[in-house]
Amino acid sequence: MFPHVDDAKIAAELVDFCCYSTDGRRSISGTLPSLDFKSFAQKDAASVINDATLLVFMLEAPEAITNASAIATLLGDD
């Protein structure tokens, strides 16, 4: 959950920080607790985790409400 997300640029940076390749630039290790420490191809692991990740942007300022449509397009179907 991220407070004070006022525009699409900030939202895009947060998506980039939180998602693994190809949706973002977060690094990934070989095994993770979210995958029961099983080994998966990096591409497959990133896809599964990205699909299960929920990002919540708090739109708290009038500027954010004005930019809500542009912010929402970055989140896909979430």
SVG drawing of the C-alpha trace seen along z (x, -y; Angstrom):
<svg xmlns="http://www.w3.org/2000/svg" viewBox="-11 -19 30 46">
<polyline fill="none" stroke="black" stroke-width="0.4" points="0.0,0.0 1.4,-3.3 0.1,-6.6 0.1,-9.9 0.3,-8.5 -0.5,-11.7 0.3,-10.9 1.0,-8.2 4.8,-8.8 4.9,-8.0 2.6,-5.0 4.8,-3.7 7.9,-3.9 6.2,-1.9 5.1,0.8 8.6,0.9 10.1,1.3 7.6,4.0 7.3,6.2 9.7,8.7 10.8,8.8 9.0,8.3 6.5,6.1 9.2,4.4 12.8,4.4 12.9,6.0 15.5,8.7 14.6,12.3 16.4,15.1 16.4,18.8 13.9,20.0 11.4,18.1 9.0,18.9 6.1,17.7 6.9,20.6 7.4,23.2 11.2,22.9 10.8,24.9 13.0,24.2 11.3,22.6 12.6,21.0 13.0,17.3 10.5,16.2 7.9,18.6 8.5,17.6 8.4,13.9 5.1,14.3 3.4,16.3 4.5,13.8 3.6,10.7 0.2,12.2 -0.3,12.7 1.0,9.3 -1.5,6.6 -0.4,3.0 -2.6,0.5 -2.2,-3.2 -3.9,-5.7 -5.2,-8.7 -5.4,-11.3 -5.0,-14.7 -7.2,-16.5 -4.3,-16.1 -4.4,-12.4 -8.2,-12.3 -7.7,-14.3 -5.1,-11.8 -7.0,-8.7 -7.7,-7.3 -4.1,-7.6 -2.9,-5.9 -5.5,-3.1 -4.3,-2.2 -0.9,-1.1 -2.5,1.5 -4.1,3.6 -7.1,5.5 -6.3,5.0"/>
</svg>
